[in-house]
Amino acid sequence: MQTGSGNRLVLFLRDQRMISVNLEKSCRARDFYSGFYVEKNKDGRLCVDRDKLQSRTGARCEVETMRQLVAVSN
């Protein structure tokens, strides 16, 4: 995981994909610098407008948008 600017996190997945996650507007990405927890759902997925991330420092923020980042070759 890497913190982006404002309320954006970049997640690096085990399968080498990168996902950009925007948190709700009142949240700061830097609060998640030391990591976060996700409550496991029955479907095993992280979903927009449903799931919240909880930072190790106690911040709790809803996931507003997610986008897969793809490298563009020239």
PDB file of N, CA, C, O and CB in Angstrom:
ATOM      1  N   MET A   1       0.835  -1.158   0.000  1.00  0.00           N
ATOM      2  CA  MET A   1       0.000   0.000   0.000  1.00  0.00           C
ATOM      3  C   MET A   1       0.885   1.228   0.000  1.00  0.00           C
ATOM      4  O   MET A   1       1.938   1.262   0.636  1.00  0.00           O
ATOM      5  CB  MET A   1      -0.952  -0.006   1.194  1.00  0.00           C
ATOM      6  N   GLN A   2       0.434   2.231  -0.726  1.00  0.00           N
ATOM      7  CA  GLN A   2       1.126   3.514  -0.765  1.00  0.00           C
ATOM      8  C   GLN A   2       0.076   4.604  -0.636  1.00  0.00           C
ATOM      9  O   GLN A   2      -0.996   4.516  -1.235  1.00  0.00           O
ATOM     10  CB  GLN A   2       1.966   3.682  -2.083  1.00  0.00           C
ATOM     11  N   THR A   3       0.380   5.621   0.138  1.00  0.00           N
ATOM     12  CA  THR A   3      -0.567   6.717   0.251  1.00  0.00           C
ATOM     13  C   THR A   3      -0.372   7.664  -0.914  1.00  0.00           C
ATOM     14  O   THR A   3       0.755   7.977  -1.298  1.00  0.00           O
ATOM     15  CB  THR A   3      -0.405   7.458   1.594  1.00  0.00           C
ATOM     16  N   GLY A   4      -1.484   8.116  -1.471  1.00  0.00           N
ATOM     17  CA  GLY A   4      -1.438   9.102  -2.537  1.00  0.00           C
ATOM     18  C   GLY A   4      -1.731  10.470  -1.959  1.00  0.00           C
ATOM     19  O   GLY A   4      -1.593  10.688  -0.755  1.00  0.00           O
ATOM     20  N   SER A   5      -2.128  11.372  -2.800  1.00  0.00           N
ATOM     21  CA  SER A   5      -2.452  12.712  -2.320  1.00  0.00           C
ATOM     22  C   SER A   5      -3.899  12.752  -1.834  1.00  0.00           C
ATOM     23  O   SER A   5      -4.754  12.026  -2.340  1.00  0.00           O
ATOM     24  CB  SER A   5      -2.223  13.764  -3.432  1.00  0.00           C
ATOM     25  N   GLY A   6      -4.160  13.600  -0.859  1.00  0.00           N
ATOM     26  CA  GLY A   6      -5.527  13.781  -0.375  1.00  0.00           C
ATOM     27  C   GLY A   6      -6.091  12.531   0.254  1.00  0.00           C
ATOM     28  O   GLY A   6      -5.615  12.083   1.297  1.00  0.00           O
ATOM     29  N   ASN A   7      -7.110  11.962  -0.379  1.00  0.00           N
ATOM     30  CA  ASN A   7      -7.801  10.801   0.182  1.00  0.00           C
ATOM     31  C   ASN A   7      -7.608   9.537  -0.667  1.00  0.00           C
ATOM     32  O   ASN A   7      -8.463   8.652  -0.658  1.00  0.00           O
ATOM     33  CB  ASN A   7      -9.286  11.103   0.319  1.00  0.00           C
ATOM     34  N   ARG A   8      -6.495   9.448  -1.398  1.00  0.00           N
ATOM     35  CA  ARG A   8      -6.275   8.317  -2.295  1.00  0.00           C
ATOM     36  C   ARG A   8      -5.183   7.381  -1.787  1.00  0.00           C
ATOM     37  O   ARG A   8      -4.123   7.819  -1.341  1.00  0.00           O
ATOM     38  CB  ARG A   8      -5.916   8.817  -3.679  1.00  0.00           C
ATOM     39  N   LEU A   9      -5.469   6.072  -1.867  1.00  0.00           N
ATOM     40  CA  LEU A   9      -4.501   5.025  -1.557  1.00  0.00           C
ATOM     41  C   LEU A   9      -4.227   4.237  -2.829  1.00  0.00           C
ATOM     42  O   LEU A   9      -5.098   4.122  -3.692  1.00  0.00           O
ATOM     43  CB  LEU A   9      -5.019   4.088  -0.414  1.00  0.00           C
ATOM     44  N   VAL A  10      -3.028   3.697  -2.949  1.00  0.00           N
ATOM     45  CA  VAL A  10      -2.716   2.775  -4.043  1.00  0.00           C
ATOM     46  C   VAL A  10      -2.399   1.433  -3.396  1.00  0.00           C
ATOM     47  O   VAL A  10      -1.485   1.324  -2.579  1.00  0.00           O
ATOM     48  CB  VAL A  10      -1.507   3.297  -4.940  1.00  0.00           C
ATOM     49  N   LEU A  11      -3.166   0.414  -3.771  1.00  0.00           N
ATOM     50  CA  LEU A  11      -2.985  -0.927  -3.224  1.00  0.00           C
ATOM     51  C   LEU A  11      -2.221  -1.789  -4.221  1.00  0.00           C
ATOM     52  O   LEU A  11      -2.533  -1.786  -5.412  1.00  0.00           O
ATOM     53  CB  LEU A  11      -4.349  -1.573  -2.880  1.00  0.00           C
ATOM     54  N   PHE A  12      -1.233  -2.518  -3.746  1.00  0.00           N
ATOM     55  CA  PHE A  12      -0.456  -3.440  -4.563  1.00  0.00           C
ATOM     56  C   PHE A  12      -0.901  -4.846  -4.186  1.00  0.00           C
ATOM     57  O   PHE A  12      -0.660  -5.290  -3.064  1.00  0.00           O
ATOM     58  CB  PHE A  12       1.098  -3.245  -4.356  1.00  0.00           C
ATOM     59  N   LEU A  13      -1.540  -5.544  -5.101  1.00  0.00           N
ATOM     60  CA  LEU A  13      -2.112  -6.857  -4.815  1.00  0.00           C
ATOM     61  C   LEU A  13      -1.110  -7.974  -5.077  1.00  0.00           C
ATOM     62  O   LEU A  13      -0.136  -7.787  -5.806  1.00  0.00           O
ATOM     63  CB  LEU A  13      -3.366  -7.079  -5.650  1.00  0.00           C
ATOM     64  N   ARG A  14      -1.352  -9.117  -4.488  1.00  0.00           N
ATOM     65  CA  ARG A  14      -0.454 -10.270  -4.648  1.00  0.00           C
ATOM     66  C   ARG A  14      -0.304 -10.698  -6.097  1.00  0.00           C
ATOM     67  O   ARG A  14       0.747 -11.210  -6.482  1.00  0.00           O
ATOM     68  CB  ARG A  14      -0.959 -11.438  -3.831  1.00  0.00           C
ATOM     69  N   ASP A  15      -1.336 -10.499  -6.906  1.00  0.00           N
ATOM     70  CA  ASP A  15      -1.272 -10.920  -8.308  1.00  0.00           C
ATOM     71  C   ASP A  15      -0.667  -9.842  -9.211  1.00  0.00           C
ATOM     72  O   ASP A  15      -0.862  -9.865 -10.427  1.00  0.00           O
ATOM     73  CB  ASP A  15      -2.665 -11.283  -8.805  1.00  0.00           C
ATOM     74  N   GLN A  16       0.067  -8.898  -8.614  1.00  0.00           N
ATOM     75  CA  GLN A  16       0.800  -7.839  -9.307  1.00  0.00           C
ATOM     76  C   GLN A  16      -0.071  -6.697  -9.841  1.00  0.00           C
ATOM     77  O   GLN A  16       0.447  -5.810 -10.519  1.00  0.00           O
ATOM     78  CB  GLN A  16       1.555  -8.434 -10.438  1.00  0.00           C
ATOM     79  N   ARG A  17      -1.381  -6.694  -9.554  1.00  0.00           N
ATOM     80  CA  ARG A  17      -2.236  -5.582  -9.971  1.00  0.00           C
ATOM     81  C   ARG A  17      -2.090  -4.424  -9.001  1.00  0.00           C
ATOM     82  O   ARG A  17      -1.726  -4.606  -7.839  1.00  0.00           O
ATOM     83  CB  ARG A  17      -3.709  -6.025 -10.061  1.00  0.00           C
ATOM     84  N   MET A  18      -2.381  -3.227  -9.501  1.00  0.00           N
ATOM     85  CA  MET A  18      -2.387  -2.031  -8.666  1.00  0.00           C
ATOM     86  C   MET A  18      -3.783  -1.423  -8.741  1.00  0.00           C
ATOM     87  O   MET A  18      -4.345  -1.261  -9.825  1.00  0.00           O
ATOM     88  CB  MET A  18      -1.287  -1.001  -9.123  1.00  0.00           C
ATOM     89  N   ILE A  19      -4.338  -1.086  -7.571  1.00  0.00           N
ATOM     90  CA  ILE A  19      -5.683  -0.532  -7.482  1.00  0.00           C
ATOM     91  C   ILE A  19      -5.611   0.813  -6.776  1.00  0.00           C
ATOM     92  O   ILE A  19      -5.021   0.929  -5.702  1.00  0.00           O
ATOM     93  CB  ILE A  19      -6.643  -1.501  -6.734  1.00  0.00           C
ATOM     94  N   SER A  20      -6.214   1.828  -7.382  1.00  0.00           N
ATOM     95  CA  SER A  20      -6.324   3.143  -6.762  1.00  0.00           C
ATOM     96  C   SER A  20      -7.663   3.192  -6.029  1.00  0.00           C
ATOM     97  O   SER A  20      -8.707   2.906  -6.614  1.00  0.00           O
ATOM     98  CB  SER A  20      -6.208   4.300  -7.830  1.00  0.00           C
ATOM     99  N   VAL A  21      -7.630   3.555  -4.750  1.00  0.00           N
ATOM    100  CA  VAL A  21      -8.831   3.617  -3.919  1.00  0.00           C
ATOM    101  C   VAL A  21      -8.992   5.044  -3.406  1.00  0.00           C
ATOM    102  O   VAL A  21      -8.084   5.591  -2.779  1.00  0.00           O
ATOM    103  CB  VAL A  21      -8.753   2.600  -2.731  1.00  0.00           C
ATOM    104  N   ASN A  22     -10.141   5.639  -3.671  1.00  0.00           N
ATOM    105  CA  ASN A  22     -10.461   6.943  -3.095  1.00  0.00           C
ATOM    106  C   ASN A  22     -11.363   6.715  -1.893  1.00  0.00           C
ATOM    107  O   ASN A  22     -12.377   6.022  -1.978  1.00  0.00           O
ATOM    108  CB  ASN A  22     -11.144   7.887  -4.146  1.00  0.00           C
ATOM    109  N   LEU A  23     -10.977   7.308  -0.780  1.00  0.00           N
ATOM    110  CA  LEU A  23     -11.757   7.219   0.441  1.00  0.00           C
ATOM    111  C   LEU A  23     -12.737   8.388   0.498  1.00  0.00           C
ATOM    112  O   LEU A  23     -12.616   9.346  -0.265  1.00  0.00           O
ATOM    113  CB  LEU A  23     -10.835   7.208   1.687  1.00  0.00           C
ATOM    114  N   GLU A  24     -13.699   8.303   1.398  1.00  0.00           N
ATOM    115  CA  GLU A  24     -14.657   9.403   1.529  1.00  0.00           C
ATOM    116  C   GLU A  24     -13.902  10.707   1.764  1.00  0.00           C
ATOM    117  O   GLU A  24     -12.793  10.705   2.299  1.00  0.00           O
ATOM    118  CB  GLU A  24     -15.659   9.134   2.689  1.00  0.00           C
ATOM    119  N   LYS A  25     -14.505  11.807   1.363  1.00  0.00           N
ATOM    120  CA  LYS A  25     -13.835  13.107   1.330  1.00  0.00           C
ATOM    121  C   LYS A  25     -13.248  13.559   2.666  1.00  0.00           C
ATOM    122  O   LYS A  25     -12.228  14.249   2.679  1.00  0.00           O
ATOM    123  CB  LYS A  25     -14.792  14.134   0.856  1.00  0.00           C
ATOM    124  N   SER A  26     -13.852  13.197   3.764  1.00  0.00           N
ATOM    125  CA  SER A  26     -13.366  13.649   5.077  1.00  0.00           C
ATOM    126  C   SER A  26     -12.144  12.869   5.557  1.00  0.00           C
ATOM    127  O   SER A  26     -11.598  13.185   6.614  1.00  0.00           O
ATOM    128  CB  SER A  26     -14.475  13.528   6.107  1.00  0.00           C
ATOM    129  N   CYS A  27     -11.704  11.863   4.812  1.00  0.00           N
ATOM    130  CA  CYS A  27     -10.574  11.015   5.219  1.00  0.00           C
ATOM    131  C   CYS A  27      -9.276  11.465   4.565  1.00  0.00           C
ATOM    132  O   CYS A  27      -9.265  12.027   3.470  1.00  0.00           O
ATOM    133  CB  CYS A  27     -10.850   9.552   4.866  1.00  0.00           C
ATOM    134  N   ARG A  28      -8.177  11.198   5.277  1.00  0.00           N
ATOM    135  CA  ARG A  28      -6.851  11.513   4.760  1.00  0.00           C
ATOM    136  C   ARG A  28      -6.079  10.225   4.548  1.00  0.00           C
ATOM    137  O   ARG A  28      -6.012   9.379   5.439  1.00  0.00           O
ATOM    138  CB  ARG A  28      -6.089  12.456   5.717  1.00  0.00           C
ATOM    139  N   ALA A  29      -5.500  10.080   3.375  1.00  0.00           N
ATOM    140  CA  ALA A  29      -4.733   8.875   3.054  1.00  0.00           C
ATOM    141  C   ALA A  29      -3.578   8.676   4.020  1.00  0.00           C
ATOM    142  O   ALA A  29      -3.252   7.539   4.362  1.00  0.00           O
ATOM    143  CB  ALA A  29      -4.206   8.948   1.628  1.00  0.00           C
ATOM    144  N   ARG A  30      -2.962   9.746   4.463  1.00  0.00           N
ATOM    145  CA  ARG A  30      -1.796   9.608   5.348  1.00  0.00           C
ATOM    146  C   ARG A  30      -2.139   8.941   6.679  1.00  0.00           C
ATOM    147  O   ARG A  30      -1.248   8.430   7.357  1.00  0.00           O
ATOM    148  CB  ARG A  30      -1.187  10.972   5.612  1.00  0.00           C
ATOM    149  N   ASP A  31      -3.423   8.938   7.065  1.00  0.00           N
ATOM    150  CA  ASP A  31      -3.827   8.221   8.282  1.00  0.00           C
ATOM    151  C   ASP A  31      -3.673   6.713   8.119  1.00  0.00           C
ATOM    152  O   ASP A  31      -3.679   5.980   9.108  1.00  0.00           O
ATOM    153  CB  ASP A  31      -5.278   8.557   8.642  1.00  0.00           C
ATOM    154  N   PHE A  32      -3.533   6.242   6.873  1.00  0.00           N
ATOM    155  CA  PHE A  32      -3.440   4.810   6.577  1.00  0.00           C
ATOM    156  C   PHE A  32      -2.016   4.379   6.254  1.00  0.00           C
ATOM    157  O   PHE A  32      -1.795   3.252   5.810  1.00  0.00           O
ATOM    158  CB  PHE A  32      -4.352   4.459   5.419  1.00  0.00           C
ATOM    159  N   TYR A  33      -1.048   5.267   6.474  1.00  0.00           N
ATOM    160  CA  TYR A  33       0.340   4.999   6.138  1.00  0.00           C
ATOM    161  C   TYR A  33       0.881   3.743   6.828  1.00  0.00           C
ATOM    162  O   TYR A  33       1.654   2.992   6.233  1.00  0.00           O
ATOM    163  CB  TYR A  33       1.190   6.189   6.504  1.00  0.00           C
ATOM    164  N   SER A  34       0.482   3.520   8.064  1.00  0.00           N
ATOM    165  CA  SER A  34       1.003   2.366   8.807  1.00  0.00           C
ATOM    166  C   SER A  34       0.180   1.097   8.593  1.00  0.00           C
ATOM    167  O   SER A  34       0.393   0.100   9.283  1.00  0.00           O
ATOM    168  CB  SER A  34       1.051   2.688  10.282  1.00  0.00           C
ATOM    169  N   GLY A  35      -0.756   1.126   7.646  1.00  0.00           N
ATOM    170  CA  GLY A  35      -1.551  -0.054   7.315  1.00  0.00           C
ATOM    171  C   GLY A  35      -2.995   0.098   7.732  1.00  0.00           C
ATOM    172  O   GLY A  35      -3.384   1.091   8.347  1.00  0.00           O
ATOM    173  N   PHE A  36      -3.793  -0.920   7.381  1.00  0.00           N
ATOM    174  CA  PHE A  36      -5.223  -0.870   7.688  1.00  0.00           C
ATOM    175  C   PHE A  36      -5.808  -2.269   7.765  1.00  0.00           C
ATOM    176  O   PHE A  36      -5.177  -3.254   7.381  1.00  0.00           O
ATOM    177  CB  PHE A  36      -5.972  -0.044   6.636  1.00  0.00           C
ATOM    178  N   TYR A  37      -7.023  -2.328   8.269  1.00  0.00           N
ATOM    179  CA  TYR A  37      -7.775  -3.574   8.378  1.00  0.00           C
ATOM    180  C   TYR A  37      -9.046  -3.455   7.560  1.00  0.00           C
ATOM    181  O   TYR A  37      -9.584  -2.363   7.376  1.00  0.00           O
ATOM    182  CB  TYR A  37      -8.101  -3.906   9.857  1.00  0.00           C
ATOM    183  N   VAL A  38      -9.518  -4.593   7.070  1.00  0.00           N
ATOM    184  CA  VAL A  38     -10.796  -4.667   6.357  1.00  0.00           C
ATOM    185  C   VAL A  38     -11.591  -5.794   6.986  1.00  0.00           C
ATOM    186  O   VAL A  38     -11.077  -6.901   7.150  1.00  0.00           O
ATOM    187  CB  VAL A  38     -10.597  -4.899   4.807  1.00  0.00           C
ATOM    188  N   GLU A  39     -12.840  -5.525   7.338  1.00  0.00           N
ATOM    189  CA  GLU A  39     -13.686  -6.580   7.879  1.00  0.00           C
ATOM    190  C   GLU A  39     -14.080  -7.515   6.740  1.00  0.00           C
ATOM    191  O   GLU A  39     -14.560  -7.066   5.700  1.00  0.00           O
ATOM    192  CB  GLU A  39     -14.949  -5.988   8.582  1.00  0.00           C
ATOM    193  N   LYS A  40     -13.877  -8.803   6.938  1.00  0.00           N
ATOM    194  CA  LYS A  40     -14.161  -9.779   5.894  1.00  0.00           C
ATOM    195  C   LYS A  40     -15.673  -9.919   5.688  1.00  0.00           C
ATOM    196  O   LYS A  40     -16.437 -10.028   6.646  1.00  0.00           O
ATOM    197  CB  LYS A  40     -13.536 -11.144   6.248  1.00  0.00           C
ATOM    198  N   ASN A  41     -16.081  -9.913   4.427  1.00  0.00           N
ATOM    199  CA  ASN A  41     -17.480 -10.111   4.060  1.00  0.00           C
ATOM    200  C   ASN A  41     -17.672 -11.521   3.527  1.00  0.00           C
ATOM    201  O   ASN A  41     -16.705 -12.200   3.181  1.00  0.00           O
ATOM    202  CB  ASN A  41     -17.930  -9.067   3.013  1.00  0.00           C
ATOM    203  N   LYS A  42     -18.912 -11.954   3.462  1.00  0.00           N
ATOM    204  CA  LYS A  42     -19.213 -13.304   2.979  1.00  0.00           C
ATOM    205  C   LYS A  42     -18.711 -13.535   1.566  1.00  0.00           C
ATOM    206  O   LYS A  42     -18.283 -14.639   1.231  1.00  0.00           O
ATOM    207  CB  LYS A  42     -20.703 -13.557   3.032  1.00  0.00           C
ATOM    208  N   ASP A  43     -18.760 -12.485   0.719  1.00  0.00           N
ATOM    209  CA  ASP A  43     -18.340 -12.653  -0.671  1.00  0.00           C
ATOM    210  C   ASP A  43     -16.829 -12.507  -0.862  1.00  0.00           C
ATOM    211  O   ASP A  43     -16.321 -12.765  -1.953  1.00  0.00           O
ATOM    212  CB  ASP A  43     -19.057 -11.651  -1.541  1.00  0.00           C
ATOM    213  N   GLY A  44     -16.103 -12.095   0.183  1.00  0.00           N
ATOM    214  CA  GLY A  44     -14.652 -11.990   0.107  1.00  0.00           C
ATOM    215  C   GLY A  44     -14.139 -10.824  -0.716  1.00  0.00           C
ATOM    216  O   GLY A  44     -12.957 -10.791  -1.057  1.00  0.00           O
ATOM    217  N   ARG A  45     -14.995  -9.866  -1.043  1.00  0.00           N
ATOM    218  CA  ARG A  45     -14.606  -8.737  -1.888  1.00  0.00           C
ATOM    219  C   ARG A  45     -14.590  -7.436  -1.113  1.00  0.00           C
ATOM    220  O   ARG A  45     -15.233  -7.306  -0.071  1.00  0.00           O
ATOM    221  CB  ARG A  45     -15.545  -8.616  -3.073  1.00  0.00           C
ATOM    222  N   LEU A  46     -13.849  -6.483  -1.633  1.00  0.00           N
ATOM    223  CA  LEU A  46     -13.841  -5.115  -1.128  1.00  0.00           C
ATOM    224  C   LEU A  46     -14.689  -4.306  -2.099  1.00  0.00           C
ATOM    225  O   LEU A  46     -14.367  -4.229  -3.285  1.00  0.00           O
ATOM    226  CB  LEU A  46     -12.365  -4.530  -0.998  1.00  0.00           C
ATOM    227  N   CYS A  47     -15.760  -3.706  -1.616  1.00  0.00           N
ATOM    228  CA  CYS A  47     -16.717  -3.037  -2.498  1.00  0.00           C
ATOM    229  C   CYS A  47     -16.888  -1.562  -2.170  1.00  0.00           C
ATOM    230  O   CYS A  47     -16.805  -1.149  -1.013  1.00  0.00           O
ATOM    231  CB  CYS A  47     -18.054  -3.725  -2.421  1.00  0.00           C
ATOM    232  N   VAL A  48     -17.130  -0.782  -3.213  1.00  0.00           N
ATOM    233  CA  VAL A  48     -17.414   0.649  -3.104  1.00  0.00           C
ATOM    234  C   VAL A  48     -18.780   0.834  -2.451  1.00  0.00           C
ATOM    235  O   VAL A  48     -19.697   0.043  -2.670  1.00  0.00           O
ATOM    236  CB  VAL A  48     -17.370   1.338  -4.503  1.00  0.00           C
ATOM    237  N   ASP A  49     -18.902   1.883  -1.653  1.00  0.00           N
ATOM    238  CA  ASP A  49     -20.155   2.249  -0.979  1.00  0.00           C
ATOM    239  C   ASP A  49     -20.702   1.172  -0.047  1.00  0.00           C
ATOM    240  O   ASP A  49     -21.872   1.213   0.332  1.00  0.00           O
ATOM    241  CB  ASP A  49     -21.194   2.574  -2.003  1.00  0.00           C
ATOM    242  N   ARG A  50     -19.863   0.213   0.321  1.00  0.00           N
ATOM    243  CA  ARG A  50     -20.276  -0.806   1.281  1.00  0.00           C
ATOM    244  C   ARG A  50     -19.239  -0.967   2.377  1.00  0.00           C
ATOM    245  O   ARG A  50     -19.567  -0.960   3.564  1.00  0.00           O
ATOM    246  CB  ARG A  50     -20.511  -2.142   0.579  1.00  0.00           C
ATOM    247  N   ASP A  51     -17.993  -1.111   1.973  1.00  0.00           N
ATOM    248  CA  ASP A  51     -16.940  -1.461   2.918  1.00  0.00           C
ATOM    249  C   ASP A  51     -16.192  -0.236   3.434  1.00  0.00           C
ATOM    250  O   ASP A  51     -16.107   0.800   2.774  1.00  0.00           O
ATOM    251  CB  ASP A  51     -15.966  -2.418   2.271  1.00  0.00           C
ATOM    252  N   LYS A  52     -15.653  -0.397   4.643  1.00  0.00           N
ATOM    253  CA  LYS A  52     -14.845   0.643   5.268  1.00  0.00           C
ATOM    254  C   LYS A  52     -13.485   0.056   5.605  1.00  0.00           C
ATOM    255  O   LYS A  52     -13.367  -1.115   5.966  1.00  0.00           O
ATOM    256  CB  LYS A  52     -15.540   1.215   6.541  1.00  0.00           C
ATOM    257  N   LEU A  53     -12.459   0.891   5.482  1.00  0.00           N
ATOM    258  CA  LEU A  53     -11.114   0.532   5.900  1.00  0.00           C
ATOM    259  C   LEU A  53     -10.883   1.158   7.259  1.00  0.00           C
ATOM    260  O   LEU A  53     -11.295   2.292   7.505  1.00  0.00           O
ATOM    261  CB  LEU A  53     -10.038   0.999   4.862  1.00  0.00           C
ATOM    262  N   GLN A  54     -10.229   0.428   8.136  1.00  0.00           N
ATOM    263  CA  GLN A  54      -9.888   0.977   9.444  1.00  0.00           C
ATOM    264  C   GLN A  54      -8.373   1.019   9.566  1.00  0.00           C
ATOM    265  O   GLN A  54      -7.697  -0.005   9.474  1.00  0.00           O
ATOM    266  CB  GLN A  54     -10.520   0.136  10.598  1.00  0.00           C
ATOM    267  N   SER A  55      -7.853   2.230   9.777  1.00  0.00           N
ATOM    268  CA  SER A  55      -6.405   2.378   9.903  1.00  0.00           C
ATOM    269  C   SER A  55      -5.948   1.841  11.252  1.00  0.00           C
ATOM    270  O   SER A  55      -6.751   1.684  12.172  1.00  0.00           O
ATOM    271  CB  SER A  55      -5.987   3.858   9.738  1.00  0.00           C
ATOM    272  N   ARG A  56      -4.687   1.567  11.361  1.00  0.00           N
ATOM    273  CA  ARG A  56      -4.132   1.086  12.636  1.00  0.00           C
ATOM    274  C   ARG A  56      -4.165   2.175  13.697  1.00  0.00           C
ATOM    275  O   ARG A  56      -4.041   1.889  14.888  1.00  0.00           O
ATOM    276  CB  ARG A  56      -2.694   0.591  12.444  1.00  0.00           C
ATOM    277  N   THR A  57      -4.334   3.437  13.263  1.00  0.00           N
ATOM    278  CA  THR A  57      -4.411   4.543  14.212  1.00  0.00           C
ATOM    279  C   THR A  57      -5.845   4.846  14.618  1.00  0.00           C
ATOM    280  O   THR A  57      -6.074   5.729  15.445  1.00  0.00           O
ATOM    281  CB  THR A  57      -3.775   5.782  13.621  1.00  0.00           C
ATOM    282  N   GLY A  58      -6.829   4.122  14.046  1.00  0.00           N
ATOM    283  CA  GLY A  58      -8.210   4.273  14.466  1.00  0.00           C
ATOM    284  C   GLY A  58      -9.152   4.946  13.484  1.00  0.00           C
ATOM    285  O   GLY A  58     -10.367   4.902  13.680  1.00  0.00           O
ATOM    286  N   ALA A  59      -8.628   5.574  12.423  1.00  0.00           N
ATOM    287  CA  ALA A  59      -9.503   6.210  11.425  1.00  0.00           C
ATOM    288  C   ALA A  59     -10.317   5.129  10.712  1.00  0.00           C
ATOM    289  O   ALA A  59      -9.814   4.035  10.455  1.00  0.00           O
ATOM    290  CB  ALA A  59      -8.669   7.046  10.392  1.00  0.00           C
ATOM    291  N   ARG A  60     -11.562   5.438  10.397  1.00  0.00           N
ATOM    292  CA  ARG A  60     -12.446   4.480   9.733  1.00  0.00           C
ATOM    293  C   ARG A  60     -13.107   5.198   8.562  1.00  0.00           C
ATOM    294  O   ARG A  60     -13.846   6.161   8.765  1.00  0.00           O
ATOM    295  CB  ARG A  60     -13.522   3.894  10.729  1.00  0.00           C
ATOM    296  N   CYS A  61     -12.848   4.738   7.332  1.00  0.00           N
ATOM    297  CA  CYS A  61     -13.287   5.456   6.144  1.00  0.00           C
ATOM    298  C   CYS A  61     -13.904   4.517   5.112  1.00  0.00           C
ATOM    299  O   CYS A  61     -13.421   3.408   4.885  1.00  0.00           O
ATOM    300  CB  CYS A  61     -12.121   6.209   5.528  1.00  0.00           C
ATOM    301  N   GLU A  62     -14.974   4.988   4.500  1.00  0.00           N
ATOM    302  CA  GLU A  62     -15.650   4.219   3.462  1.00  0.00           C
ATOM    303  C   GLU A  62     -14.904   4.350   2.137  1.00  0.00           C
ATOM    304  O   GLU A  62     -14.341   5.399   1.825  1.00  0.00           O
ATOM    305  CB  GLU A  62     -17.109   4.684   3.305  1.00  0.00           C
ATOM    306  N   VAL A  63     -14.912   3.261   1.363  1.00  0.00           N
ATOM    307  CA  VAL A  63     -14.319   3.254   0.027  1.00  0.00           C
ATOM    308  C   VAL A  63     -15.332   3.875  -0.928  1.00  0.00           C
ATOM    309  O   VAL A  63     -16.445   3.368  -1.069  1.00  0.00           O
ATOM    310  CB  VAL A  63     -13.921   1.795  -0.427  1.00  0.00           C
ATOM    311  N   GLU A  64     -14.948   4.981  -1.590  1.00  0.00           N
ATOM    312  CA  GLU A  64     -15.867   5.663  -2.508  1.00  0.00           C
ATOM    313  C   GLU A  64     -15.676   5.238  -3.952  1.00  0.00           C
ATOM    314  O   GLU A  64     -16.658   5.034  -4.666  1.00  0.00           O
ATOM    315  CB  GLU A  64     -15.691   7.155  -2.399  1.00  0.00           C
ATOM    316  N   THR A  65     -14.434   5.100  -4.400  1.00  0.00           N
ATOM    317  CA  THR A  65     -14.181   4.642  -5.769  1.00  0.00           C
ATOM    318  C   THR A  65     -12.955   3.746  -5.777  1.00  0.00           C
ATOM    319  O   THR A  65     -12.079   3.865  -4.920  1.00  0.00           O
ATOM    320  CB  THR A  65     -13.987   5.841  -6.738  1.00  0.00           C
ATOM    321  N   MET A  66     -12.902   2.844  -6.757  1.00  0.00           N
ATOM    322  CA  MET A  66     -11.739   1.986  -6.982  1.00  0.00           C
ATOM    323  C   MET A  66     -11.519   1.895  -8.481  1.00  0.00           C
ATOM    324  O   MET A  66     -12.458   1.764  -9.265  1.00  0.00           O
ATOM    325  CB  MET A  66     -11.935   0.560  -6.348  1.00  0.00           C
ATOM    326  N   ARG A  67     -10.242   1.970  -8.855  1.00  0.00           N
ATOM    327  CA  ARG A  67      -9.890   1.823 -10.262  1.00  0.00           C
ATOM    328  C   ARG A  67      -8.612   1.015 -10.364  1.00  0.00           C
ATOM    329  O   ARG A  67      -7.683   1.196  -9.577  1.00  0.00           O
ATOM    330  CB  ARG A  67      -9.727   3.203 -10.949  1.00  0.00           C
ATOM    331  N   GLN A  68      -8.576   0.125 -11.336  1.00  0.00           N
ATOM    332  CA  GLN A  68      -7.349  -0.634 -11.576  1.00  0.00           C
ATOM    333  C   GLN A  68      -6.410   0.230 -12.396  1.00  0.00           C
ATOM    334  O   GLN A  68      -6.812   0.822 -13.398  1.00  0.00           O
ATOM    335  CB  GLN A  68      -7.643  -1.987 -12.301  1.00  0.00           C
ATOM    336  N   LEU A  69      -5.149   0.300 -11.963  1.00  0.00           N
ATOM    337  CA  LEU A  69      -4.133   1.053 -12.696  1.00  0.00           C
ATOM    338  C   LEU A  69      -3.429   0.104 -13.646  1.00  0.00           C
ATOM    339  O   LEU A  69      -2.998  -0.978 -13.245  1.00  0.00           O
ATOM    340  CB  LEU A  69      -3.113   1.733 -11.727  1.00  0.00           C
ATOM    341  N   VAL A  70      -3.311   0.502 -14.898  1.00  0.00           N
ATOM    342  CA  VAL A  70      -2.719  -0.340 -15.933  1.00  0.00           C
ATOM    343  C   VAL A  70      -1.590   0.428 -16.621  1.00  0.00           C
ATOM    344  O   VAL A  70      -1.768   1.576 -17.028  1.00  0.00           O
ATOM    345  CB  VAL A  70      -3.793  -0.789 -16.969  1.00  0.00           C
ATOM    346  N   ALA A  71      -0.440  -0.209 -16.744  1.00  0.00           N
ATOM    347  CA  ALA A  71       0.688   0.416 -17.432  1.00  0.00           C
ATOM    348  C   ALA A  71       0.398   0.483 -18.926  1.00  0.00           C
ATOM    349  O   ALA A  71      -0.120  -0.462 -19.521  1.00  0.00           O
ATOM    350  CB  ALA A  71       2.004  -0.364 -17.163  1.00  0.00           C
ATOM    351  N   VAL A  72       0.741   1.608 -19.510  1.00  0.00           N
ATOM    352  CA  VAL A  72       0.553   1.795 -20.949  1.00  0.00           C
ATOM    353  C   VAL A  72       1.924   1.726 -21.612  1.00  0.00           C
ATOM    354  O   VAL A  72       2.830   2.477 -21.249  1.00  0.00           O
ATOM    355  CB  VAL A  72      -0.165   3.163 -21.267  1.00  0.00           C
ATOM    356  N   SER A  73       2.077   0.839 -22.570  1.00  0.00           N
ATOM    357  CA  SER A  73       3.354   0.733 -23.270  1.00  0.00           C
ATOM    358  C   SER A  73       3.296   1.538 -24.560  1.00  0.00           C
ATOM    359  O   SER A  73       2.261   1.616 -25.221  1.00  0.00           O
ATOM    360  CB  SER A  73       3.703  -0.747 -23.566  1.00  0.00           C
ATOM    361  N   ASN A  74       4.432   2.134 -24.901  1.00  0.00           N
ATOM    362  CA  ASN A  74       4.503   2.959 -26.122  1.00  0.00           C
ATOM    363  C   ASN A  74       5.021   2.185 -27.283  1.00  0.00           C
ATOM    364  O   ASN A  74       5.143   2.727 -28.382  1.00  0.00           O
ATOM    365  CB  ASN A  74       5.373   4.167 -25.906  1.00  0.00           C
TER     366      ASN A  74
END
